[in-house]
Amino acid sequence: MSRSPAPTGRGWAYLGAVLGGALSIAANVEHSFIGNDNPPVLQVVFSVAWPVLLFVGIEVLARVAFPKGFGYALLRFVGVGGVALVAAIVSYKHMSGLFEHYGADAVTVTYGPIAIDGLLAVCSAALILTAQKRARTEEAPPAPAQADLDAEFRAWADELSAAPPQAVAIAQPAAAPAPTKHTPEPVEAVSNSHSGPEDAEQADAPADPRMVTALTFGPLPEPGDAARYPEIRRRAEALNAEDASRSQQNIADLIGVPRRTLRDALAATAPKPVDPPKLRVLTTQPS
């Protein structure tokens, strides 16, 4: 009986983020009504915008898989993170002014907004951590499988490339006319009697010939790299051309990726259909 995976707490993180965002929106909207029972519409809209910008900015940091590189890291944490930070500061000032207007004590005025927007920020950070953990869990298994397959392919290719010279070395003495006086038949019979079980074991070695290939590939591009899906398609087409009896699962195992990743790569890199030729209207001249 298989055990269910350990819970990540993403449900509680989403609940806390939504709760903190709702309270922050309510406080910012109420702040726009201080001293004005009928505030302008844009004032109310912008009061809602600050906590929404904070939530959306942190969600972008949590969900979007930015490619690796210094420029992308700068865009992610300085660009998007800066927007979320400014929105958090403005939202804090609105809530602090609202608490002060209600006559709250100094501790509530100073630290109360931090509890509300802080709940939103902390729960969003939890979403980032659980998303990274889930991504590592999904991508970790293919790495050792790919390394093992590459090593097996190299060993099998070396053995295959070494076989033709050995066959020629054995065939040359047999084809020479000089040793015609010898009778090689008893020798062959003896050698066959000794090598029969070994040959049978070698014949049974590849349990599934579809999982044996002479193709060798380098390291697969990391997730998020634009070249990952085209490279998976290139390897799949090469393995299919080598042995057309291979199933999609065989090809996925040989490449070292889950089957769903292979399907996604094939769908994303499928050639686009060519536009159909335009129809021309032909007119006939009356006779």
C-alpha positions as CSV (number, residue, x, y, z in Angstrom):
1,M,0.0,0.0,0.0
2,S,1.6,3.3,-1.1
3,R,1.7,6.2,1.2
4,S,0.3,9.5,0.2
5,P,2.8,12.4,-0.4
6,A,3.5,14.6,2.6
7,P,1.2,17.7,2.7
8,T,2.9,20.9,1.6
9,G,0.5,23.3,3.3
10,R,-0.3,25.2,0.1
11,G,-4.0,25.3,1.0
12,W,-3.3,27.2,4.2
13,A,-0.9,29.4,2.4
14,Y,-3.6,30.4,-0.1
15,L,-6.2,30.9,2.6
16,G,-3.8,33.2,4.5
17,A,-3.0,35.2,1.4
18,V,-6.6,35.6,0.4
19,L,-7.6,36.6,4.0
20,G,-4.8,39.1,4.4
21,G,-5.6,40.6,1.0
22,A,-9.3,40.9,1.8
23,L,-8.7,42.7,5.1
24,S,-6.1,45.0,3.4
25,I,-8.6,45.9,0.7
26,A,-11.3,46.6,3.2
27,A,-9.0,48.8,5.3
28,N,-7.7,50.8,2.3
29,V,-11.3,51.4,1.0
30,E,-12.4,52.5,4.4
31,H,-9.5,54.9,4.6
32,S,-10.7,56.7,1.4
33,F,-14.0,57.6,3.3
34,I,-12.3,59.4,6.1
35,G,-13.5,63.0,6.1
36,N,-15.5,62.4,3.0
37,D,-18.8,60.5,2.8
38,N,-18.7,60.5,-1.0
39,P,-15.1,60.2,-2.2
40,P,-14.2,60.3,-5.9
41,V,-14.5,57.0,-7.7
42,L,-10.8,57.0,-8.7
43,Q,-9.8,57.5,-5.0
44,V,-11.7,54.3,-4.1
45,V,-10.2,52.4,-7.1
46,F,-6.7,53.3,-6.2
47,S,-7.2,52.4,-2.6
48,V,-8.1,48.9,-3.7
49,A,-5.2,48.8,-6.2
50,W,-2.4,48.9,-3.5
51,P,-3.2,45.5,-1.8
52,V,-4.1,44.0,-5.2
53,L,-0.7,45.1,-6.6
54,L,1.0,43.6,-3.6
55,F,-0.8,40.3,-4.0
56,V,-0.4,40.1,-7.8
57,G,3.3,41.0,-7.5
58,I,4.0,38.3,-5.0
59,E,2.0,35.8,-7.0
60,V,4.1,36.5,-10.1
61,L,7.2,35.9,-8.0
62,A,5.7,32.6,-6.9
63,R,4.3,31.2,-10.1
64,V,6.3,32.4,-13.1
65,A,9.3,30.2,-13.9
66,F,11.9,32.8,-14.9
67,P,14.9,31.5,-16.9
68,K,18.2,31.3,-15.2
69,G,20.6,34.3,-15.5
70,F,21.5,37.5,-13.7
71,G,19.2,39.6,-15.9
72,Y,16.2,37.5,-15.2
73,A,17.0,37.4,-11.5
74,L,17.2,41.2,-11.5
75,L,13.9,41.5,-13.3
76,R,12.2,39.1,-10.9
77,F,13.4,40.4,-7.5
78,V,14.2,44.0,-8.2
79,G,11.5,44.8,-10.8
80,V,8.5,42.8,-9.7
81,G,9.7,42.8,-6.0
82,G,10.1,46.5,-6.1
83,V,6.5,47.0,-7.3
84,A,5.2,44.7,-4.4
85,L,7.4,46.6,-1.9
86,V,6.0,50.1,-2.9
87,A,2.4,48.8,-2.8
88,A,3.0,47.3,0.7
89,I,4.4,50.7,2.0
90,V,1.4,52.7,0.6
91,S,-1.1,50.1,1.9
92,Y,0.6,50.3,5.4
93,K,0.2,54.1,5.5
94,H,-3.5,53.8,4.6
95,M,-4.2,51.2,7.3
96,S,-2.1,53.0,9.9
97,G,-4.0,56.3,9.2
98,L,-7.3,54.4,9.5
99,F,-6.4,52.9,12.9
100,E,-5.3,56.3,14.1
101,H,-8.6,57.9,12.9
102,Y,-10.5,55.3,15.0
103,G,-8.5,56.3,18.1
104,A,-6.4,53.1,18.4
105,D,-3.4,53.0,20.6
106,A,0.2,53.6,19.3
107,V,1.0,49.9,19.2
108,T,-2.0,49.1,17.0
109,V,-1.3,52.1,14.8
110,T,2.3,51.1,14.3
111,Y,2.2,47.3,14.1
112,G,-1.4,46.5,13.2
113,P,-1.0,47.0,9.4
114,I,2.1,44.8,9.5
115,A,0.0,41.9,10.8
116,I,-2.5,42.2,7.9
117,D,-0.1,42.9,5.0
118,G,2.5,40.7,6.7
119,L,0.1,37.7,6.6
120,L,-0.3,38.3,2.9
121,A,3.4,38.5,2.3
122,V,4.3,35.5,4.5
123,C,1.7,33.3,2.9
124,S,2.8,34.3,-0.5
125,A,6.4,33.5,0.4
126,A,5.2,30.1,1.6
127,L,3.6,29.6,-1.9
128,I,7.1,30.3,-3.4
129,L,8.8,27.8,-1.2
130,T,6.2,25.0,-1.8
131,A,6.2,25.7,-5.6
132,Q,10.0,25.3,-5.7
133,K,9.8,22.1,-3.6
134,R,7.2,20.6,-5.9
135,A,9.3,21.6,-9.0
136,R,12.4,19.9,-7.5
137,T,10.3,16.8,-6.7
138,E,9.0,16.5,-10.3
139,E,12.4,17.1,-12.0
140,A,14.7,15.2,-9.6
141,P,14.0,11.6,-10.8
142,P,14.9,12.0,-14.5
143,A,18.4,13.2,-13.7
144,P,19.9,10.0,-12.4
145,A,17.9,8.0,-15.0
146,Q,19.4,10.1,-17.8
147,A,22.9,9.6,-16.5
148,D,22.5,5.9,-16.2
149,L,21.0,5.6,-19.7
150,D,23.8,7.7,-21.2
151,A,26.4,5.4,-19.5
152,E,24.6,2.3,-20.7
153,F,24.4,3.7,-24.3
154,R,28.1,4.6,-24.4
155,A,29.1,1.1,-23.2
156,W,26.7,-0.6,-25.7
157,A,28.0,1.6,-28.5
158,D,31.7,0.8,-27.6
159,E,30.9,-2.9,-27.6
160,L,29.1,-2.6,-31.0
161,S,32.0,-0.6,-32.6
162,A,34.5,-3.1,-31.3
163,A,32.6,-6.1,-32.8
164,P,33.4,-5.8,-36.6
165,P,37.2,-5.9,-36.2
166,Q,36.9,-9.1,-34.1
167,A,34.7,-10.8,-36.8
168,V,37.2,-9.9,-39.5
169,A,40.2,-11.3,-37.5
170,I,38.4,-14.6,-37.1
171,A,37.3,-14.8,-40.8
172,Q,40.7,-14.2,-42.3
173,P,42.4,-17.4,-41.2
174,A,39.4,-19.5,-42.2
175,A,39.4,-18.0,-45.7
176,A,43.1,-18.7,-46.3
177,P,43.8,-21.7,-48.6
178,A,46.8,-22.9,-46.6
179,P,45.2,-24.7,-43.7
180,T,42.9,-26.8,-45.9
181,K,44.4,-30.0,-44.4
182,H,43.0,-29.3,-41.0
183,T,39.5,-30.2,-40.1
184,P,37.8,-27.3,-38.3
185,E,34.5,-29.1,-37.8
186,P,35.5,-30.9,-34.5
187,V,36.9,-27.7,-33.2
188,E,33.7,-25.9,-34.0
189,A,31.7,-28.6,-32.4
190,V,33.8,-28.4,-29.2
191,S,33.6,-24.7,-29.1
192,N,29.9,-24.7,-29.6
193,S,29.5,-27.2,-26.8
194,H,31.4,-25.0,-24.4
195,S,30.0,-21.6,-25.5
196,G,26.3,-22.7,-25.9
197,P,25.1,-21.7,-22.4
198,E,27.1,-18.4,-22.5
199,D,25.6,-17.6,-25.9
200,A,22.1,-18.3,-24.5
201,E,22.8,-16.0,-21.5
202,Q,24.0,-13.3,-23.8
203,A,20.9,-13.7,-26.0
204,D,18.7,-13.3,-23.0
205,A,20.6,-10.2,-21.7
206,P,18.5,-7.5,-23.5
207,A,15.1,-8.2,-22.1
208,D,13.4,-5.6,-24.4
209,P,15.3,-4.8,-27.6
210,R,13.3,-1.5,-27.8
211,M,15.3,-0.3,-24.8
212,V,18.7,-0.9,-26.5
213,T,20.0,2.0,-28.6
214,A,23.4,3.0,-30.1
215,L,22.5,6.7,-29.9
216,T,24.2,8.9,-27.4
217,F,23.1,12.3,-26.2
218,G,24.5,15.0,-24.1
219,P,23.0,16.6,-21.0
220,L,19.3,17.6,-21.5
221,P,18.6,21.4,-21.1
222,E,17.2,22.4,-17.7
223,P,13.5,23.1,-17.2
224,G,12.7,26.7,-18.3
225,D,15.3,26.6,-21.0
226,A,13.8,27.4,-24.4
227,A,15.9,24.6,-26.0
228,R,14.6,21.9,-23.7
229,Y,11.4,21.0,-25.7
230,P,13.0,21.1,-29.2
231,E,15.9,18.9,-27.9
232,I,13.4,16.4,-26.4
233,R,11.6,16.3,-29.8
234,R,14.9,15.8,-31.7
235,R,15.8,12.8,-29.5
236,A,12.4,11.3,-29.7
237,E,12.5,11.5,-33.5
238,A,16.0,9.9,-33.6
239,L,15.0,7.1,-31.3
240,N,11.8,6.4,-33.3
241,A,13.7,6.4,-36.6
242,E,16.2,3.9,-35.1
243,D,13.4,1.5,-34.0
244,A,9.9,2.2,-35.1
245,S,8.5,-0.4,-32.7
246,R,9.3,1.7,-29.7
247,S,6.3,3.0,-27.8
248,Q,6.0,6.6,-26.4
249,Q,6.8,5.2,-22.9
250,N,10.0,3.5,-24.3
251,I,11.1,6.7,-25.9
252,A,10.4,8.8,-22.7
253,D,12.4,6.3,-20.6
254,L,15.3,6.4,-23.0
255,I,15.4,10.2,-23.0
256,G,15.0,10.3,-19.2
257,V,11.9,12.4,-18.8
258,P,8.3,11.6,-17.7
259,R,5.9,10.6,-20.4
260,R,3.8,13.7,-19.7
261,T,6.9,15.9,-20.4
262,L,7.5,14.1,-23.7
263,R,3.8,14.7,-24.7
264,D,4.1,18.4,-23.8
265,A,7.3,18.7,-25.8
266,L,5.8,17.1,-28.9
267,A,2.7,19.3,-28.6
268,A,4.7,22.5,-28.1
269,T,7.0,21.8,-31.0
270,A,4.5,20.4,-33.5
271,P,4.9,22.0,-36.9
272,K,2.3,24.6,-37.7
273,P,-0.1,23.7,-40.6
274,V,0.7,25.5,-43.8
275,D,-1.9,28.0,-45.0
276,P,-4.1,26.4,-47.7
277,P,-3.8,27.9,-51.2
278,K,-6.1,30.7,-52.0
279,L,-9.0,29.9,-54.3
280,R,-9.3,31.9,-57.5
281,V,-12.6,32.5,-59.3
282,L,-12.4,31.6,-62.9
283,T,-14.8,33.3,-65.3
284,T,-15.8,32.0,-68.7
285,Q,-16.4,34.1,-71.7
286,P,-19.8,33.4,-73.3
287,S,-19.5,31.8,-76.8
